[in-house]
């Protein structure tokens, strides 16, 4: 199944996501069987039923939990996941989702991630929703996952911290830089768990320009609203290998700064979300040699990057303009070799073929950890990966 497209026009919660994944093709018996490996059967009951919301039929998942005052922290949840006989994909995917959720809560409450203790992460229903989603994603094996604007809802929500405005702080923290809408439904449309699931699995928060749908699934929520309270997941094929992306290009000319300052600047800009940073030697007025700094960045990072350029260089201003990019569809996979694990980036060509390239940082790391040179490590890895994947760049 090459691609999935999320449409969260009524938001998304953990159980809604599970319902949509079942509706789009994951067998409910498979999900039940795999969830039984958690060893929490006495703590929850999984109900899966066909229901309707405003006339739209879909799958409604309910996770009924036994009343308990137990609050698990992140370490305890990881022990449960890694103690179960799951594949590395399921363990890693579920753990990553919980880490995103805990990091958001830690940021909101200004504490260390290991000190986060709260019902939203530790509750059994969150464990079922998150591990179940990892099991479902492993079953479907999408090459790419997309998501359009995410509805957050309106009003207030009750939490262990009291009454909070919608969106909940952790939800908002998770979705910084992501496209959202508000006020279309009169309740909490997107929960922290739903937001964390999207952040973990979605490759692009955009609607593909060409998408051939082959199957549609609806995951239902239980609240009533003017809109159908559902999340829709479409499975299908991307119409072309080229994907579109819009960035902002930020430039400035600098002729009076010590070049040694650029190393710090480039590192900072990438940490703030820059897609690319490069320096071009130029000649300015009065034949003065200078450097043109060019930064390609997403709109969400624009202000922080501009502030950093003005703070860390001698320029007094920058030029900005929107740029449209066309990108080959790509995926990153981890391959096990005789020298260890290596990330490999594979792109799909317009003619349907593929090519791949080793992740430079992984090659360098392995070279630093062994007595082999960088070139020797690269040759060994390319030969082994080539045997698995075929020709490369």
C-alpha positions, 0 to 999 in steps of 0.5 A: 500500500504505497500511500495514506492520506489523513483528512482530519476535518473533525480532528483526530483522537487515538481511538478514531485513528485506530477505527480509520486504520481498521476501516481502511484495511487492517483486520480487527482480529489481527489487531486484537491478537497483537494487542494481547501481547501487551499483557494488559488484558485484565486492564482493558476491553476492546470494542470494535463496531460499525456505526454512523456519524451524521450518516457517514458509516465507519468503525468505532473503537472503544477502549474500556478500562478498569478504574485505577489510580495507577499512573505510569511514567514513560520508562514504565510504558517503554518496559511494557512495549519492549517486553512484548514480542513485537517487531522492532518497527512496532516497538520503535514506532510506539515508543517514538509516539510516547516520547513525542507526547511526553516531550510536549507535556514536559515542555508545557510544564517546564520539567524533564521528560523523565519526570512526567507523570500524568494520566494522559500518557500513562492511561491504558487507553493511550497505550492501546491506541498508540501500540495499536496504531503501530501494529496497524501501520506495520500491517499496511506498510505505507511508503508515504503518509500525508495529512491536510489541515487538522481541526482543533475544535473550540471550548474548554476541556477538563484535565488533571490540571483543571479546566483548559482552553482548547486546544490543550497545551500539549496538542498545540505544542505538538502541532507547532508549524503544522497546518490547523483549523479551529472552531469548526466543532464545539469540543476538543477535536484533536487530542494530544494522543491524536496529535502525537500519532500524526507527528510520528507517522506523517511524512508531509503535512500537505494534500498531494497534488495528484492522488489516486484513491483505492480505498477509504476508511472512516474512524468515528468519534462519539461526540455529536457535532454539525460535521460528521465526527470522523477522521478519514484515511484514504489509501492510494497511489501517488499520481507522480513521483514529483512532490511539491513543497513551498519554502521561503528563501532568505538572502543577504550580502555580507562583506564585513564579517570574519568568515570563522563566524559562519560555522556557528551560524550555519549550525544554528540555522539548521537547528532552527529548521532550515532546509538548506544553507549555503554561501556564495562568493560574490563581488559587491560595489567598489569591487569589494569581495563578499559572501551571499548567505542563502537560507531555504526554510519552511514558513513556520521557521521564517521568523526565528531564522531571520532573527538569528541572521540579524543577531549573528551576522553583520548584515542590517537586513535580509531579502525574502521571497517564496519558492516552489520546489519539485521533489522526487518522492523519497523514503529513508529506511534503516538497513542492517549490514556487517558494520552495523545499521545504516540509514539509506535514502531512496528516491523514486524516479519519474520513470518508476525506477529508484536510486539510493544513497547512504546517509553520510553521518552514519558512514562517518560514525561507523568510520570513527568507531572502527579502524577503517577509513571513511572510503573503506567503510563507504565501499563495504556498505555500498556493496552490501546495500547494493546486494539488497536494493540494487543500483544507486546514485 
